[in-house]
Amino acid sequence: MTYAKHTSSVSYRVRSPKAHVKIYHGFGHTHDMIIFGHVFNHSTKYAASHVRNPLRNVWRMLRLFFVRPLPDVKVMLQWNNAVISSLTETDGFFRIDWKSDTEVHAGWHQVMVKAGDSTNGIVGQGLVFVPHKTQFGFISDIDDTIMVSHSGTVWQRMKTLLFNSPHTRKIFPDVALHYSMLSAAHTTPEAPNPFFYVSSSEWNLYDYLVDVFRFRKLPEGAFLLNQIKRWYEILKTGKTKHQGKLLRIARIFEAFPNQRFVLLGDNSQSDPDIYFKLAEKYGSRVHAVYIRVVNSRRLPVTEQTLQSLEEKGIKVCLFTHSAEAIAHSRAIGLIV
């Protein structure tokens, strides 16, 4: 059994009755498991509402950025007869990696993480996703790939984020259809192809994004998001360094060494470059790359990058509408 590593040696005892352990969907592969989370001084769950009141949506969204992370808190996960521990980082984030002594079967597995001491700790519950042994896995960006986000323009991006509830947030036409077809392709309903959603959006938005995806009937999957932001950094939401997103996707490749992947993104920021670097490192394990055109000014350099990918034997699709992506997936036999 392995234990998560952390550089700090100071343990913070959780005393506040409002302290909250937030756990995100983790993932694993037969024996190797990983889960992420935060420890905050209060709950950060997005209070979804069917009421289409823009001002109420603004308030609910802003609350997600008024967080007080708790650093150097000891967190403990019990798995079978072992206890794996770690400490939260300066932003309250924790990551626990461990090896299961027994093979973990495909599906969703419930885990509990306790923060604080063994008697007075605060407990959070979460799920670990172990995909079935299917031929392909799918890794997708979110903003301007699935959801209309206007990532390239600060004020449009903020307006879209603040004034829309999960039920009013727009996704691109036919994207849910495409992803559902990919999830079901060449497998059985009991063993869907796995989806991983890797985004520049922050962990603050986790519950909001899960609500959007479930309402729009996108495939369930694991989210890997960006470092949490505080209220005074809200104008920087959705912005992350190229290297951070690359490392998060590489972590998925390393966790599933026998899987081939299809990468889906857009050309508003750095997806084509990130996917090219992944293809250089993992070669034929990148089966296909799909890039949605949302920035026409970047079209020439995007086309050049995709041409380089095609020269490596990787199937590529540059599209504006998801219907084009569906047609391409059919043409290459990815869906039937």
C-alpha positions in Angstrom: 0.0 0.0 0.0 1.5 3.4 -1.0 0.9 6.7 0.8 0.4 10.1 -0.6 3.3 12.4 -0.3 3.3 16.0 1.0 6.1 18.3 1.8 4.5 20.0 4.9 4.8 18.4 8.3 2.2 20.7 10.2 -1.2 19.3 10.9 -4.2 21.7 11.3 -6.9 20.3 13.6 -10.4 20.9 12.1 -12.6 22.3 14.9 -15.2 24.4 13.1 -18.7 22.7 12.8 -19.0 24.4 9.4 -15.8 22.9 8.0 -16.4 20.9 4.8 -14.6 18.2 3.0 -15.3 18.5 -0.8 -14.4 15.4 -2.8 -14.4 15.3 -6.6 -14.8 12.2 -8.8 -11.5 10.3 -8.7 -10.4 7.6 -11.1 -8.5 4.4 -11.1 -7.3 1.3 -13.0 -7.6 -2.2 -11.4 -5.1 -1.4 -8.6 -3.9 2.2 -9.0 -6.4 4.8 -7.6 -6.4 8.6 -7.2 -8.9 11.1 -5.7 -8.9 14.8 -5.3 -10.6 17.2 -3.0 -10.5 20.4 -0.9 -11.1 21.2 2.8 -12.9 24.5 3.3 -14.3 26.3 6.3 -17.9 25.9 4.9 -19.8 24.1 2.1 -19.3 25.4 -1.4 -22.0 23.4 -3.2 -23.7 25.4 -6.0 -27.4 25.9 -5.0 -29.0 25.1 -8.4 -32.4 26.6 -9.1 -34.9 26.3 -12.0 -35.8 30.0 -11.5 -34.4 32.0 -14.3 -33.4 35.0 -12.3 -30.1 36.5 -13.5 -29.3 38.4 -10.3 -29.9 35.3 -8.2 -27.6 33.4 -10.5 -24.9 36.1 -10.1 -25.1 35.8 -6.3 -25.0 32.0 -6.3 -22.0 32.0 -8.6 -20.1 34.6 -6.7 -20.5 32.6 -3.5 -18.4 29.8 -5.0 -15.4 32.2 -5.1 -15.9 33.4 -1.5 -14.1 30.4 -0.1 -11.7 30.0 2.8 -9.4 27.0 2.1 -7.9 25.3 5.1 -4.2 24.5 4.6 -2.1 21.8 6.4 -5.2 19.7 7.4 -4.5 16.0 7.8 -6.9 14.0 5.5 -7.3 10.2 5.8 -8.9 7.8 3.4 -9.8 4.3 4.5 -9.6 1.6 1.8 -10.2 -2.0 2.9 -8.0 -2.5 5.9 -5.5 0.4 5.1 -5.6 4.1 6.0 -3.9 6.4 3.5 -3.2 10.0 4.7 -2.0 13.3 3.3 -2.1 17.0 4.1 -3.9 19.8 2.3 -1.9 22.3 0.4 -2.0 26.1 0.9 -5.2 26.3 -1.1 -6.9 23.5 0.8 -6.4 21.0 -2.1 -5.5 17.4 -1.5 -4.7 14.5 -3.8 -4.5 11.0 -2.5 -2.8 8.2 -4.6 -2.9 4.7 -3.5 -2.7 1.1 -4.6 -5.5 -1.4 -3.8 -4.4 -4.7 -2.4 -7.2 -6.4 -4.4 -8.3 -5.8 -8.0 -10.9 -3.0 -8.2 -13.8 -3.9 -10.6 -15.1 -1.5 -13.2 -17.7 1.0 -12.1 -18.2 3.7 -9.4 -16.9 3.1 -5.9 -17.8 5.1 -2.9 -15.0 6.5 -0.7 -14.9 8.5 2.5 -12.2 11.0 3.5 -11.9 12.4 7.0 -10.3 15.7 7.7 -8.8 16.4 11.1 -8.1 14.0 13.9 -9.5 10.5 14.1 -12.2 11.3 16.7 -13.4 14.8 15.8 -12.7 14.9 12.1 -15.1 16.1 9.4 -16.1 13.4 6.9 -16.7 13.8 3.2 -18.0 11.3 0.7 -17.0 10.8 -3.0 -16.8 8.4 -5.9 -13.9 6.8 -7.7 -14.4 5.9 -11.3 -12.8 2.7 -12.7 -13.6 2.4 -16.4 -14.4 -0.8 -18.1 -11.8 -2.3 -20.4 -13.0 -0.7 -23.6 -11.1 0.1 -26.7 -11.1 3.9 -26.4 -11.2 6.6 -23.8 -12.3 10.2 -24.5 -10.7 13.3 -23.1 -12.5 16.6 -23.7 -12.1 20.2 -23.0 -15.2 22.0 -21.7 -15.3 25.7 -22.4 -16.0 26.5 -26.1 -15.7 22.8 -26.9 -18.9 21.7 -25.1 -20.3 24.9 -23.6 -20.5 28.3 -25.3 -18.1 30.3 -23.0 -16.5 33.1 -25.1 -13.1 32.2 -23.5 -11.2 34.7 -25.6 -13.1 37.7 -24.3 -13.0 38.6 -20.6 -16.3 40.5 -20.3 -18.3 38.1 -22.5 -16.9 35.2 -20.6 -17.9 36.7 -17.2 -21.4 37.6 -18.4 -21.9 34.1 -19.6 -20.7 32.6 -16.4 -22.4 34.9 -13.9 -25.9 35.2 -15.5 -26.6 31.6 -16.4 -27.8 28.8 -14.2 -27.0 25.2 -15.1 -30.3 25.0 -16.8 -29.9 28.1 -18.9 -26.2 27.6 -19.8 -25.9 26.9 -23.6 -24.0 24.0 -25.1 -23.3 23.6 -28.7 -26.0 21.9 -30.8 -25.5 18.2 -31.2 -22.5 18.0 -28.9 -24.4 15.9 -26.3 -25.6 13.6 -29.2 -22.0 13.2 -30.4 -20.6 12.4 -27.0 -23.4 10.0 -26.2 -22.7 8.1 -29.4 -19.0 8.0 -28.6 -19.7 6.8 -25.1 -21.8 3.9 -26.5 -19.7 3.0 -29.5 -18.3 -0.6 -29.9 -19.3 -1.5 -26.3 -22.3 -2.5 -24.3 -24.7 -0.2 -22.3 -23.3 -1.8 -19.1 -19.7 -0.8 -20.0 -19.7 2.7 -21.6 -16.5 4.2 -22.9 -14.9 6.4 -20.3 -15.0 10.2 -20.5 -12.6 12.6 -18.8 -13.3 16.4 -18.8 -10.1 18.4 -18.5 -10.7 22.2 -18.3 -9.2 25.5 -17.5 -12.2 26.2 -15.3 -11.5 26.1 -11.6 -12.6 23.6 -9.0 -14.9 26.4 -7.7 -17.2 25.5 -10.6 -17.3 21.7 -10.0 -20.9 21.4 -8.8 -22.1 23.9 -11.4 -20.5 22.0 -14.2 -21.8 18.6 -13.0 -25.3 20.2 -12.9 -24.9 21.5 -16.5 -23.7 18.1 -17.8 -26.4 16.1 -16.1 -29.1 18.5 -17.3 -27.9 18.3 -20.8 -27.4 14.5 -20.6 -23.7 14.4 -21.4 -21.9 11.2 -20.4 -20.8 10.9 -16.8 -17.1 11.1 -16.2 -14.3 12.4 -14.1 -13.4 16.1 -14.1 -9.9 17.5 -13.8 -10.1 21.2 -13.2 -7.8 24.1 -12.5 -6.5 25.5 -9.2 -9.2 27.1 -7.0 -9.5 30.9 -7.1 -10.6 33.4 -4.5 -13.2 36.2 -5.1 -10.5 38.8 -6.0 -9.3 36.6 -8.8 -12.7 36.0 -10.4 -11.8 38.0 -13.5 -9.0 35.5 -14.1 -11.4 32.5 -14.1 -10.9 30.1 -17.0 -7.3 31.1 -17.5 -4.5 28.6 -16.8 -1.0 27.9 -18.0 -0.5 25.6 -20.9 1.7 23.3 -18.9 -0.9 22.7 -16.1 -3.5 21.3 -18.5 -0.9 19.2 -20.3 0.1 17.6 -17.1 -3.5 16.8 -16.1 -4.1 15.0 -19.4 -0.8 13.2 -19.2 -1.9 11.9 -15.8 -4.8 10.2 -17.4 -2.5 8.6 -20.1 -0.2 7.3 -17.3 -3.1 6.0 -15.3 -4.5 3.9 -18.2 -1.4 2.6 -20.1 -3.3 0.1 -22.3 -6.0 2.6 -23.4 -6.1 4.6 -26.7 -7.6 8.1 -26.5 -9.6 10.5 -28.6 -9.0 14.1 -27.7 -11.6 16.8 -28.2 -11.0 20.5 -27.9 -11.2 23.9 -29.6 -8.9 26.5 -31.0 -9.8 29.4 -28.6 -6.7 28.9 -26.6 -4.0 26.1 -26.5 -5.8 22.8 -27.2 -4.2 22.1 -30.6 -0.7 22.7 -29.2 -1.4 20.6 -26.0 -2.7 17.7 -28.1 0.3 17.8 -30.4 2.7 17.5 -27.5 0.7 14.6 -26.2 0.9 12.9 -29.6 4.7 13.4 -29.6 4.9 11.7 -26.2 2.4 9.0 -26.5 2.4 8.3 -30.3 -0.2 5.9 -31.5 -2.1 6.0 -28.2 -3.6 9.2 -29.5 -6.2 7.7 -32.0 -7.9 10.9 -33.1 -8.1 14.7 -32.4 -11.2 16.8 -32.8 -10.9 20.6 -32.8 -13.9 23.0 -32.9 -13.2 26.3 -34.7 -14.3 29.2 -32.5 -11.5 31.6 -33.4 -11.2 32.2 -37.1 -8.0 34.3 -36.7 -6.3 31.2 -35.4 -7.5 29.0 -38.2 -4.3 28.9 -40.3 -2.0 27.9 -37.3 -4.7 25.4 -36.2 -4.7 23.8 -39.6 -0.9 23.6 -39.6 -0.9 21.8 -36.2 -3.6 19.3 -37.3 -1.7 18.6 -40.5 1.4 17.8 -38.4 -0.8 15.4 -36.4 -2.1 13.8 -39.5 1.4 13.2 -40.7 1.9 11.2 -37.5 -0.9 8.9 -38.6 -3.4 10.4 -36.2 -7.0 11.0 -37.5 -8.0 14.7 -37.3 -11.2 16.6 -37.6 -11.4 20.4 -37.8 -15.1 21.4 -37.5 -17.5 24.2 -36.7 -20.7 22.2 -36.1 -20.9 19.0 -34.1 -22.8 17.4 -37.0 -19.5 17.6 -39.0 -17.7 15.8 -36.1 -20.4 13.1 -36.0 -20.1 12.5 -39.8 -16.3 12.2 -39.4 -16.6 9.8 -36.4 -18.9 7.6 -38.6 -16.4 7.9 -41.6 -13.5 6.6 -39.5 -15.5 3.9 -37.8 -15.4 5.5 -34.4 -19.2 5.3 -34.2 -21.7 3.2 -36.2 
